[in-house]
Amino acid sequence: MRFCYALLTTALITAFSSQAAEKPNILFVLFDDMGYGEPTSYRPASLFKTPNIDRMAKEG
């Protein structure tokens, strides 16, 4: 009977520990000499075209 409890405990610990928590996606972007209004997603009349930043801003 002790063997069954030990086996059950081991199975439960293995089952719960194998489920990794989902990690959030974090993106840190650093620009040099770029103001907050430069991307076209925030100021459409900007002289700089930033399609990738615009896509990230649109997707959230």
C-alpha positions as a LaTeX table, in Angstrom:
\begin{tabular}{lrrr}
\hline
Residue & $x$ (\AA) & $y$ (\AA) & $z$ (\AA) \\
\hline
Met1 & 0.00 & 0.00 & 0.00 \\
Arg2 & 2.87 & 2.37 & 0.77 \\
Phe3 & 4.22 & 1.69 & $-2.70$ \\
Cys4 & 0.89 & 2.77 & $-4.24$ \\
Tyr5 & 0.90 & 6.03 & $-2.27$ \\
Ala6 & 4.50 & 6.71 & $-3.25$ \\
Leu7 & 3.74 & 5.98 & $-6.89$ \\
Leu8 & 0.64 & 8.18 & $-6.84$ \\
Thr9 & 2.52 & 11.03 & $-5.16$ \\
Thr10 & 5.35 & 10.79 & $-7.67$ \\
Ala11 & 2.89 & 10.75 & $-10.58$ \\
Leu12 & 1.03 & 13.81 & $-9.27$ \\
Ile13 & 4.21 & 15.79 & $-8.64$ \\
Thr14 & 5.48 & 14.93 & $-12.11$ \\
Ala15 & 2.17 & 15.87 & $-13.73$ \\
Phe16 & 1.92 & 19.24 & $-12.02$ \\
Ser17 & 5.56 & 20.19 & $-12.37$ \\
Ser18 & 5.68 & 19.42 & $-16.10$ \\
Gln19 & 3.10 & 22.10 & $-16.88$ \\
Ala20 & 5.25 & 25.19 & $-17.34$ \\
Ala21 & 3.56 & 28.52 & $-16.82$ \\
Glu22 & 3.18 & 30.63 & $-19.94$ \\
Lys23 & 5.77 & 33.39 & $-19.95$ \\
Pro24 & 4.76 & 36.85 & $-21.18$ \\
Asn25 & 6.40 & 38.29 & $-24.26$ \\
Ile26 & 8.33 & 41.44 & $-23.39$ \\
Leu27 & 9.95 & 43.62 & $-26.01$ \\
Phe28 & 12.27 & 46.43 & $-24.99$ \\
Val29 & 13.07 & 48.86 & $-27.81$ \\
Leu30 & 15.69 & 51.58 & $-27.49$ \\
Phe31 & 16.09 & 54.27 & $-30.14$ \\
Asp32 & 18.72 & 56.96 & $-30.18$ \\
Asp33 & 17.59 & 60.50 & $-31.13$ \\
Met34 & 14.00 & 59.48 & $-31.89$ \\
Gly35 & 11.15 & 61.41 & $-30.34$ \\
Tyr36 & 7.85 & 59.94 & $-29.18$ \\
Gly37 & 6.06 & 61.51 & $-32.16$ \\
Glu38 & 8.35 & 60.14 & $-34.86$ \\
Pro39 & 6.67 & 56.80 & $-35.65$ \\
Thr40 & 3.94 & 57.20 & $-38.26$ \\
Ser41 & 1.51 & 55.30 & $-36.01$ \\
Tyr42 & 1.49 & 58.29 & $-33.65$ \\
Arg43 & 2.03 & 61.07 & $-36.19$ \\
Pro44 & 0.99 & 60.22 & $-39.76$ \\
Ala45 & 2.75 & 63.32 & $-41.17$ \\
Ser46 & 6.13 & 62.08 & $-39.93$ \\
Leu47 & 9.02 & 62.12 & $-42.39$ \\
Phe48 & 10.23 & 58.71 & $-41.20$ \\
Lys49 & 8.50 & 55.53 & $-42.36$ \\
Thr50 & 8.30 & 52.96 & $-39.58$ \\
Pro51 & 6.13 & 50.06 & $-40.84$ \\
Asn52 & 7.30 & 47.52 & $-38.25$ \\
Ile53 & 6.73 & 49.87 & $-35.31$ \\
Asp54 & 3.34 & 50.79 & $-36.78$ \\
Arg55 & 2.41 & 47.10 & $-37.03$ \\
Met56 & 3.42 & 46.46 & $-33.40$ \\
Ala57 & 1.44 & 49.52 & $-32.27$ \\
Lys58 & $-1.62$ & 48.32 & $-34.18$ \\
Glu59 & $-1.43$ & 44.76 & $-32.84$ \\
Gly60 & $-0.84$ & 45.91 & $-29.28$ \\
\hline
\end{tabular}
